[in-house]
């Protein structure tokens, strides 16, 4: 049997070692990728679960606020939404403003409502702030799950003023601080006038 020779007549040495090193490097890269992917799974599942819980908080808040507003309207306490809109800070209801609520994140809105972080709203006309809706086993409120709700005048940025409708904004919150997850629901509400008018 003949031995392989290079053009200068010397034997090819070490080519098997190079191939083995390349295969080992490839397998190591594949192993690192697999470890990264499998370790990310629980984090992704935790994020999805927190987002779903925040969505549930927003929906629970919306249901509670809707029922409360319906009761205020049926008792005649509220005849229109006038005077109940959130108007602070300036521009919160103006689409042309940088403070417009749709241009702000949920966290930014919550910080505007409670800038000193004492869990009490510093702005007027906030329907509720960080309202808990789940009870712990001992009967106390579980503050990890809460909602914040306020009304926005949908004609504030222009159009014919109509105090009989409003945008109800409800922000569901799970956790607090850096680990806080939020979801926002916006629904247009209208007061039904006697006689079938809106």
C-alpha positions as a Markdown table, in Angstrom:
| # | Residue | x | y | z |
|---|---|---|---|---|
| 1 | Unk | 0.0 | 0.0 | 0.0 |
| 2 | Unk | 1.3 | 3.5 | -0.8 |
| 3 | Unk | 1.5 | 6.3 | 1.7 |
| 4 | Unk | 0.1 | 9.7 | 0.8 |
| 5 | Unk | 2.8 | 12.2 | 0.1 |
| 6 | Unk | 2.7 | 15.9 | -0.4 |
| 7 | Unk | 4.2 | 17.4 | -3.5 |
| 8 | Unk | 7.6 | 17.7 | -1.8 |
| 9 | Unk | 7.6 | 14.0 | -0.8 |
| 10 | Unk | 6.8 | 14.4 | 2.9 |
| 11 | Unk | 4.1 | 12.4 | 4.6 |
| 12 | Unk | 0.8 | 14.2 | 5.7 |
| 13 | Unk | 0.8 | 14.2 | 9.4 |
| 14 | Unk | -1.7 | 15.5 | 11.9 |
| 15 | Unk | -4.7 | 15.8 | 9.6 |
| 16 | Unk | -6.8 | 13.4 | 11.7 |
| 17 | Unk | -6.0 | 15.5 | 14.8 |
| 18 | Unk | -7.3 | 18.7 | 13.1 |
| 19 | Unk | -10.5 | 16.9 | 12.1 |
| 20 | Unk | -11.1 | 15.7 | 15.6 |
| 21 | Unk | -10.5 | 19.2 | 17.0 |
| 22 | Unk | -13.0 | 20.7 | 14.6 |
| 23 | Unk | -15.6 | 18.1 | 15.4 |
| 24 | Unk | -15.1 | 18.6 | 19.2 |
| 25 | Unk | -15.4 | 22.4 | 18.7 |
| 26 | Unk | -18.6 | 22.0 | 16.8 |
| 27 | Unk | -20.1 | 19.6 | 19.4 |
| 28 | Unk | -19.1 | 22.1 | 22.2 |
| 29 | Unk | -20.9 | 24.9 | 20.4 |
| 30 | Unk | -24.0 | 22.8 | 19.9 |
| 31 | Unk | -23.9 | 21.8 | 23.6 |
| 32 | Unk | -23.7 | 25.5 | 24.7 |
| 33 | Unk | -26.6 | 26.4 | 22.4 |
| 34 | Unk | -28.7 | 23.6 | 23.8 |
| 35 | Unk | -27.9 | 24.5 | 27.4 |
| 36 | Unk | -28.9 | 28.2 | 26.7 |
| 37 | Unk | -32.2 | 27.2 | 25.0 |
| 38 | Unk | -33.2 | 24.8 | 27.7 |
| 39 | Unk | -32.4 | 27.2 | 30.5 |
| 40 | Unk | -34.4 | 30.0 | 28.8 |
| 41 | Unk | -37.6 | 27.9 | 28.8 |
| 42 | Unk | -38.5 | 28.4 | 32.5 |
| 43 | Unk | -37.8 | 32.2 | 32.2 |
| 44 | Unk | -40.1 | 32.4 | 29.2 |
| 45 | Unk | -42.8 | 30.4 | 30.9 |
| 46 | Unk | -42.5 | 32.7 | 34.0 |
| 47 | Unk | -42.9 | 35.8 | 31.8 |
| 48 | Unk | -45.9 | 34.4 | 30.0 |
| 49 | Unk | -47.5 | 33.5 | 33.3 |
| 50 | Unk | -46.9 | 37.0 | 34.7 |
| 51 | Unk | -48.3 | 38.6 | 31.6 |
| 52 | Unk | -51.4 | 36.4 | 31.9 |
| 53 | Unk | -51.8 | 37.4 | 35.5 |
| 54 | Unk | -51.5 | 41.1 | 34.7 |
| 55 | Unk | -54.1 | 40.7 | 32.0 |
| 56 | Unk | -56.4 | 39.0 | 34.5 |
| 57 | Unk | -55.8 | 41.9 | 36.9 |
| 58 | Unk | -56.8 | 44.4 | 34.2 |
| 59 | Unk | -59.9 | 42.5 | 33.4 |
| 60 | Unk | -60.9 | 42.1 | 37.0 |
| 61 | Unk | -60.3 | 45.8 | 37.5 |
| 62 | Unk | -62.4 | 46.7 | 34.5 |
| 63 | Unk | -65.3 | 44.5 | 35.7 |
| 64 | Unk | -65.1 | 46.1 | 39.2 |
| 65 | Unk | -64.9 | 49.7 | 37.9 |
| 66 | Unk | -67.6 | 49.2 | 35.3 |
| 67 | Unk | -70.0 | 47.9 | 38.1 |
| 68 | Unk | -69.1 | 50.8 | 40.3 |
| 69 | Unk | -69.7 | 53.4 | 37.6 |
| 70 | Unk | -73.0 | 51.7 | 36.6 |
| 71 | Unk | -74.1 | 52.0 | 40.3 |
| 72 | Unk | -73.1 | 55.7 | 40.5 |
| 73 | Unk | -75.0 | 56.4 | 37.3 |
| 74 | Unk | -78.1 | 54.4 | 38.3 |
| 75 | Unk | -78.2 | 56.2 | 41.7 |
| 76 | Unk | -77.9 | 59.5 | 40.0 |
| 77 | Unk | -74.6 | 60.4 | 41.7 |
| 78 | Unk | -73.0 | 60.7 | 38.3 |
| 79 | Unk | -75.1 | 62.2 | 35.5 |
| 80 | Unk | -72.2 | 62.7 | 33.1 |
| 81 | Unk | -68.5 | 62.0 | 33.2 |
| 82 | Unk | -67.7 | 65.7 | 33.4 |
| 83 | Unk | -65.5 | 66.4 | 36.5 |
| 84 | Unk | -64.3 | 62.7 | 36.6 |
| 85 | Unk | -61.8 | 62.8 | 33.8 |
| 86 | Unk | -58.1 | 62.6 | 34.5 |
| 87 | Unk | -56.7 | 65.9 | 33.4 |
| 88 | Unk | -53.3 | 65.9 | 35.2 |
| 89 | Unk | -50.5 | 66.1 | 34.3 |
| 90 | Unk | -51.2 | 68.6 | 31.6 |
| 91 | Unk | -51.6 | 66.9 | 28.2 |
| 92 | Unk | -52.5 | 63.4 | 29.6 |
| 93 | Unk | -55.7 | 63.6 | 27.4 |
| 94 | Unk | -54.2 | 65.5 | 24.4 |
| 95 | Unk | -53.0 | 63.3 | 21.5 |
| 96 | Unk | -50.6 | 66.1 | 20.5 |
| 97 | Unk | -48.8 | 66.2 | 23.9 |
| 98 | Unk | -45.8 | 64.1 | 24.9 |
| 99 | Unk | -47.7 | 63.4 | 28.1 |
| 100 | Unk | -50.6 | 61.8 | 26.2 |
| 101 | Unk | -51.5 | 58.6 | 28.0 |
| 102 | Unk | -51.2 | 56.4 | 24.9 |
| 103 | Unk | -47.6 | 57.7 | 24.4 |
| 104 | Unk | -46.6 | 56.6 | 27.9 |
| 105 | Unk | -45.9 | 53.1 | 29.2 |
| 106 | Unk | -48.0 | 51.7 | 32.0 |
| 107 | Unk | -45.1 | 52.2 | 34.4 |
| 108 | Unk | -44.7 | 55.8 | 33.4 |
| 109 | Unk | -48.4 | 56.4 | 34.0 |
| 110 | Unk | -48.3 | 54.8 | 37.4 |
| 111 | Unk | -45.3 | 56.9 | 38.3 |
| 112 | Unk | -47.1 | 60.1 | 37.2 |
| 113 | Unk | -50.1 | 59.1 | 39.4 |
| 114 | Unk | -47.9 | 58.3 | 42.4 |
| 115 | Unk | -44.5 | 60.0 | 42.0 |
| 116 | Unk | -43.5 | 59.6 | 45.6 |
| 117 | Unk | -44.2 | 55.9 | 45.6 |
| 118 | Unk | -46.4 | 55.8 | 48.8 |
| 119 | Unk | -49.1 | 53.7 | 47.0 |
| 120 | Unk | -51.5 | 56.7 | 47.2 |
| 121 | Unk | -52.4 | 58.7 | 44.1 |
| 122 | Unk | -51.1 | 62.3 | 44.0 |
| 123 | Unk | -53.5 | 63.2 | 41.1 |
| 124 | Unk | -57.2 | 64.1 | 41.3 |
| 125 | Unk | -59.8 | 62.0 | 39.4 |
| 126 | Unk | -58.0 | 58.7 | 39.6 |
| 127 | Unk | -60.9 | 56.3 | 40.0 |
| 128 | Unk | -58.7 | 53.8 | 41.9 |
| 129 | Unk | -55.0 | 53.2 | 42.3 |
| 130 | Unk | -53.3 | 49.8 | 42.9 |
| 131 | Unk | -56.6 | 48.4 | 44.1 |
| 132 | Unk | -56.0 | 44.8 | 45.2 |
| 133 | Unk | -58.6 | 42.2 | 44.1 |
| 134 | Unk | -57.3 | 39.0 | 45.6 |
| 135 | Unk | -57.3 | 38.0 | 49.3 |
| 136 | Unk | -54.7 | 35.9 | 51.0 |
| 137 | Unk | -55.6 | 32.9 | 53.2 |
| 138 | Unk | -55.7 | 35.1 | 56.3 |
| 139 | Unk | -58.2 | 37.5 | 54.6 |
| 140 | Unk | -55.8 | 40.4 | 54.0 |
| 141 | Unk | -55.4 | 41.9 | 50.5 |
| 142 | Unk | -52.7 | 40.4 | 48.3 |
| 143 | Unk | -51.0 | 43.6 | 47.0 |
| 144 | Unk | -49.0 | 41.7 | 44.4 |
| 145 | Unk | -52.1 | 41.7 | 42.2 |
| 146 | Unk | -53.8 | 45.1 | 41.6 |
| 147 | Unk | -55.4 | 47.4 | 39.2 |
| 148 | Unk | -55.5 | 51.2 | 38.6 |
| 149 | Unk | -58.3 | 52.9 | 36.7 |
| 150 | Unk | -59.1 | 56.4 | 35.4 |
| 151 | Unk | -61.3 | 58.1 | 32.8 |
| 152 | Unk | -60.0 | 60.1 | 29.9 |
| 153 | Unk | -62.1 | 62.6 | 27.9 |
| 154 | Unk | -61.9 | 61.2 | 24.4 |
| 155 | Unk | -62.8 | 64.7 | 22.9 |
| 156 | Unk | -60.1 | 66.6 | 24.9 |
| 157 | Unk | -57.8 | 66.7 | 21.9 |
| 158 | Unk | -60.4 | 68.1 | 19.6 |
| 159 | Unk | -63.9 | 67.4 | 18.4 |
| 160 | Unk | -67.3 | 68.2 | 19.9 |
| 161 | Unk | -67.3 | 68.0 | 23.7 |
| 162 | Unk | -69.5 | 65.1 | 24.9 |
| 163 | Unk | -69.5 | 64.6 | 28.7 |
| 164 | Unk | -71.6 | 61.5 | 28.3 |
| 165 | Unk | -68.8 | 59.3 | 27.1 |
| 166 | Unk | -65.2 | 58.6 | 28.3 |
| 167 | Unk | -62.4 | 56.2 | 27.8 |
| 168 | Unk | -62.0 | 53.9 | 30.8 |
| 169 | Unk | -58.3 | 53.0 | 31.2 |
| 170 | Unk | -57.6 | 50.0 | 33.5 |
| 171 | Unk | -54.0 | 49.0 | 34.2 |
| 172 | Unk | -53.5 | 45.5 | 35.7 |
| 173 | Unk | -50.4 | 45.0 | 37.7 |
| 174 | Unk | -48.5 | 41.9 | 39.0 |
| 175 | Unk | -45.5 | 42.4 | 41.3 |
| 176 | Unk | -43.8 | 45.6 | 42.1 |
| 177 | Unk | -40.6 | 47.6 | 41.3 |
| 178 | Unk | -38.3 | 46.1 | 38.7 |
| 179 | Unk | -40.3 | 42.8 | 38.6 |
| 180 | Unk | -43.6 | 44.5 | 37.8 |
| 181 | Unk | -45.6 | 43.3 | 34.9 |
| 182 | Unk | -48.5 | 45.3 | 33.5 |
| 183 | Unk | -51.4 | 45.1 | 31.0 |
| 184 | Unk | -53.6 | 47.9 | 29.9 |
| 185 | Unk | -57.3 | 47.7 | 28.8 |
| 186 | Unk | -59.0 | 50.7 | 27.2 |
| 187 | Unk | -62.8 | 50.7 | 26.7 |
| 188 | Unk | -65.1 | 53.6 | 25.6 |
| 189 | Unk | -68.0 | 54.1 | 28.0 |
| 190 | Unk | -71.2 | 56.0 | 27.4 |
| 191 | Unk | -74.0 | 57.0 | 29.8 |
| 192 | Unk | -77.4 | 55.9 | 28.6 |
| 193 | Unk | -79.8 | 58.8 | 29.0 |
| 194 | Unk | -83.5 | 58.2 | 29.8 |
| 195 | Unk | -85.6 | 57.8 | 26.7 |
| 196 | Unk | -82.9 | 55.8 | 24.8 |
| 197 | Unk | -80.5 | 58.6 | 23.9 |
| 198 | Unk | -76.8 | 58.1 | 24.5 |
